[in-house]
Amino acid sequence: MKRMERAFLGVVLALCGAPSSAIAQTAPAAPAAQTESHVAPGLMAEDVLQRWITRSTEVASLRSQVRSARFDVVTATIFPNPSLQVSFMGTPLGAPPDSYTNYGVQWTQPLPVFGQISGRRVAAVAALSLAEVNVANTLWGMAADLTDLMVDRAFKQAMVEMNQHNLDELTHLEDIITRRVSAGANSQYDALRVQVAESTMRAALQDSVIERDRADARLVAQIADVTVTELPITRDGLEGFRGPESLPELLDLAVRRRPDLELAHRGVLANEASEVRWRRENRFNPSVSLGLYAGANPDGLSVQAGVSMPLPAFDRNQGNIGRAHNDAEGQRLLAQAIEVRIRRQVVGAWNARVSARIALAAFRQRGMAATDELLRRALVTFQAGSTAGFNIQDLFDAYRTMWDARSQELELQRTFAESEADLERAVALVVP
């Protein structure tokens, strides 16, 4: 943006009487073929967002986190695997009680039947819900960044179109001055000044084209789709504000839609479920066993059965329970802070949008209404030569006034578009 401002300043200096040689050295003319802009019509912001959601490999990567969490739910509901033990016992010395060689096989199955399975499942489902909102929160931020890039690209294109329009007007003025110089109505100095200004304006146009292409490259990179090489979105493709025109409604909508607030709420539920799980894991978790014991004697076969269970004498999951309880309390406090932040953000974005709209309307009413008439009168007066003292400097001043007004209007339009994007982000109107 600063480069375009410097180039535009060069035009203003040229029209105000800066030395032509200095400006000509710093702003050489660019070939007209490189400044032509071919924009495909009809591309809408919604189309770009939809393509990003459906085609971006980065979005697919984020959504794979949800699928991973679903597998954790499956794992949580599965019984633990049994264990099989095969043993051999021999008597190298002395007389055995039954035989010199004995063989045994034992099957053991843990039985988490005192709420452990249901506790694990509830915790896994809560973690899945947390993963879903976490992905939605990430996508919400990325969608807002994508919207900002589309606004930037659209107004960089608008800058190109404005500079092209200004250049066309300056080229028309150069033709007028050239004819008047040939007729002896103006000096060669006037022709040189217009030529320098035209060269500087052409450089500003080329610079704005480069800035537009850079904005397009950033937008394409954000999409992360190998099939997309350009996204020629213009101001006509930007969506209008999609929310209600009522601050209380927007505040209520933001509290209900903001994924970062929902993420904090889900964090509370997930940690509470985790605390319940660890408490249930602390209950008796018996294991039943069944086995056969065989010796060499024909009557040496015996059956063994038993029940074992760990005794929570020392480790009673105190650390896990305390951590889950503390994390749940922390998420409650975070949710309160985020809700306060949301209300402040929505009110601030709302006020900025209102101010930007008023400023744009006031400028159009008072500033832009007379620009075309100003330039028309200046050209007629200059060509007629009937007013004493009205020279090319005055004509350049009229052009500069009109260009400044157009530039300011474009800047106000961009400010208004950015304020609408900020408000949509604050209310979470675009959540993939």
N, C-alpha and C positions, 0 to 999 in steps of 0.2 A: 504493500500500500504506500509505503514511504517513497518508493521509486517512482510510482505514478504521480505522487504529489510533487516530487522534484521536477519531473518532466512537465507537469502542468504549470508549475511555477516558471519554468523556462519560457513557456508560451506567453505567460503574463508579462514577464520582463521584456520579451521581444516586442510585444505590442505596446509597451510603455516607453519604448525608446532605448532599450539596452543596445550596446554596440553589436552590430550585426556580425562582425568577424568572430567575436568570442562565442556567441551562441551557435553560429554555424559550425564551429570546431567541436562543440560539445554535443550537438544534436544533429548528426547527419541524417539525410533523408533515407527512409527505408523503402525497399521495393514494394510497390503496391500489391503485387501478387502474394506477399507474405502476410499481409494484413487483412486479407479477405476472410470473412467468418461464415462458415457454412453450418447452420444450426438446424438439426432435425426437429421439426415441430411436433407437439403433442406429448412429449415426455413429461409425466407428472411425478411429483414427489412420492405419491402412493405407489406408483409403479416401481420406483427405485427401492423403497422399503420392502415391497413384496418380493422383489428379486433377491434382495439381500437375505431375507428370511428363508427363502426356499432354495437358494443356490449357493450361499456362502459356506465354505467348508469350515470356517471358524464358528459359525452358528451351529453347524452339525457337531463340531467337537464339543461345544458347551452342552448341547442337549444330550450327549452321550453320558454326561455325569448323572443325569436323571435315570438313565437305563442302568447304570452301575448301582445306584441306590436301590432300584427295584430288586436286583439280585440279592442285596443284603436282606430284604424282606423275606425272600425265599429261604435264604440260609437260616434266618431266625426261627422259622417254623419247623425245621427238620430235627428229628430226634438225633442225639449223638450216636455215633457208630458203636456197635458192640466190639468186644475184644475176645480173642480166642487164644487160649494158652495151652500148649502141649508140653508135658513134663516127663522126665525119666528119673527113676530112682533105683540105685543099685546098692547092694550090701557087700562091700569088698572083704570085710572081716566079721567074724562072729556068725551067729545064727540069726537069720531074719525072722521077723514075726510071722510073715506069710510066705514070701519067696525071695530069691536073690535078686530078681529084676521085677520092677513095677512100672507101669505106664499110666499116665493120666492126661485127660483133656478137660478143659474148663471153658465155658462160655459165660461172659459177663456183660450185662447190659445196664448202663446208667438210666435212671428213670426220673427225669425232671418233671414230676407230676404235681408239684406244689406251687404252681403259678409261674414257674420259670419260663416256660415256652411262651405263655401269653405276654409276660413282661418283656421278653426279648422282641416279640412281634410288635407290640405297641411302640417300643423304642425305635425299631427299624422303620415302622410306618411314619413316625414323627420325623425321623432323619430323612426319609424320602420326601416328605412335605417340605422340609427345610431346604433340601437340594433343589426342588422345583422352584421355590421362590428365590433362591440364591441365583439360579440361572436367569430367571425373569428379571432380577435386579441388575445383573450384568448386561443383559440384552437391552434393558431400559436405558442404561447409561450409554451403550453403544449406539442405540437408535437416536438418542438426543445428539450425540456427536455427529452422526450421519446427517441429521437435519441441519446442524450448524454448517457442515461442509456443503450441503446443497444450497443453503442461503448464500454462502460465500461464493460458490461457483456461479449462481444465478446473477448476483450483483457484479461479479467480475465481468460476466458477459454483458451486463447492462453498461458497464464502464466502457467496454469495447464499442458498443453501439453508440454511446454518447460521443466518444472521441471521433468515431467515424463520421457522425453527423456534423460535429464541429469542423472536422477537416473538410467535409464537402462544402460547408459555408465559407471556409477560408479559401478554398480553391476557387469558388465562385467570385469571391472578392478579389483574388489575385487576377482573374481574367478581366474584371472591371478596371483594376489599376493598370494592367498591362495595356488595355485599349486606351485609357486616358493618357498614359505616358506616350504612347505612339502618336496621340493627337496633340500632345504638348500641354495637356491640362494638368498634369502632375509631373514631378521630377523623378529622375531615375532612383533617387534615394528612397522615395516612397515604394517603388517596386522592389527594391532590395529588402526593405523592412518587411513587406508582406511575404517575400520569398523565404526569409529567415523564420518568420513566424510559422509559415506553412511547413517548413522542414522540421521545426521543433514539434509542431502538432503531430506530424507523421511519426516522429520518434515516440511521442507519448502514446499514440495509437499502438505502435508496435510493442511498447512496453506493457500496455494493458492486455494485449493479446497473449504475451508471455505469462503474465499474472493469471489470466483466465485459464491457460493451459496447465499451469501449475496447480491451480485450484481443482481442475478436472482430474489431474493425476492423483491428488490427495483423496478425492471422492472415489475414484476407481479403486485405489488401494484399500480404502475402508470396506468396500464391498467384498473384496477377496474372492472374486469369481474369475477364473482364468478365461472365460468366454467374453468378458466385458473389457473393452479397451477404451471406451469413452462414454461419458454420461452427459450429453449436452442439454442440461436442464436450464431453463430460463425463469424469469420472474413469473411468467404466465403458468409455469408448471408448479410453482409453489402453492401448497394448499392453504386455504384460508383458515382462520382460527376455528378449531373444531369443538370448542367448549361452550358452555352457557355464558351469556353476558350478564352474569350476576356473581358478585364476589362471594356472598354466603354459599351459593351453590358450588362454586369452585373450591372453596375451603372444604366443604363436606365431601366433594368428589375426590379431592386430593388425599384426605385422610383415609378414604376407602380404597383408593387405587395405588397409592405410593408403595412400590415393592420393597423399598428399604424399611418402611415402617412395618409392613407385613413380615418382613424377614426377622425383625426384632421380636414380633409377637410369636412367630413360629419357633424362634430360638428359645423362648420361655417354655413353650409346650414340649419341645424336644428335650430340654434339660430336665423338665419335670418327669417326662416319661423315662428318661435315663435314670433318674433317682429312684423311681418305682422299680425299675428293672434290677438295679443293684441291691435294693432291699429284698426283692424276691430271690435273687441269687444267694442271699444269705440264709435262706431256709434249708431244711434238710433236703439233700439231693441223693436219694438212695441208689444203690447199684445191686442188682440181683445177679446171682451166679449159679450155674448148674454145671456139674461135671461128673465124669466117670473115672474110676480108679481101678486098674486091673493089674493082677499079678500073674505069675506063671502057673499057679495052682488052678485047677478047674473051678474051685469055689472062691477064687480071689477077686471077684468083681464087686465093686461097691459104687454107690451113687452118692454124690455130694451136692448139697444145695446150701445157699447162704445169702444173707443180706448185709451190705456194708454201707456206711454213710459217713461223710466227713463231719467232724465236730467243729463248729465255728467258735473255738475257744479263744483264738488270738486275732486272726484275720476275719473281720466281719464286714469287709468292704467299707470301712469307715471313711477312707480317703476318697473313694469313688462317689460315695453318697454325699459327702460334704462338698466335693467339687461340683457335682451336678446341681446341688441346692444353691451354691454360691453363684454358679454361672446363670441359673435361672433368675436369680435376683438381679444380677448385672444386666441381663437382657431386658428386664422390666424397666430398669432405670434408663437404659438406652432407648427403649420405645417412647418413654416420656419425653426425653430430650429430642428425639427425631420428630415427634408430633409438634413440639414447639417450633422447631426449625422449619417444618413444612409450612406452618401458618405464616411465619415471617417471610419465607420465600415466596409464597403465593401472593401475599399482600404487596411485597416489594415489586414483584413482576407485574402485578395488576396495575399498580401506580405508574410504573415505567411505561407500560403499554398505553395507558390513558394519556400520559404526558406526551409520548411520541406521536400519538394520533392528533392531539390538539396542535402540537408544533407543526406537523406536516400540513394540516388543514389551514392553519393560519398563514403559513408561508405560501401555500398555493393561492390563497385568496388575495394576499397583499403583495407577494413578491413575483409570482410567475404570471399573473394575469396580464401584466403590461410588457413582458419581455419581447414578444413577437412584434408588438406595435412599436416598441422602442427601436428595435433594429430596422424595421421598415422605414420609420421616419428618418433615422440616421442615414440610411442608404439613399433615400430620396433627396434629402438635404445635401448630402455630399455630392451626388451626381448633378444636381441642379446648380450647385455652387452659388446659390443666391444669398446665403447667410454669411456675413463677414465673420472671419475668424473660425469657421467650422472647417477644420482640415482633417487630414488622415488620422492625427492623434485622437481627435474627438470620435472619429468613426471606430478606431480601435478600442477606445474606451467603451463604446456601446457594445461591441462584440465581447469584450472582457466581462462587462456587467452581465450579459446574457449567459456566457459560459459559467461564470461564478454561480449564477442562479440555478442553472441546470445541475451543476455539481452539488450544490447545497441541497437541492430537492432530492437528488439520488441518495445523498448521505442520510437525509431524513427518512426516506423510504427504507433504506437498509436498517436504520435504527429501529423503525417500527416493526420490520420483519423479524429482526433479532429479538425484540421485546416480546413478540408473539411466540417465537420459538422458546424463549425462556419461560414464559407462562405455561406453555404446553408441557414443557419439561417439569416444571414445579408441580403441575397437577397430574402428571403422568398420563396425559391423553394418548401418548403413543407408547404402548407396552406390548411388544410382540408376544 
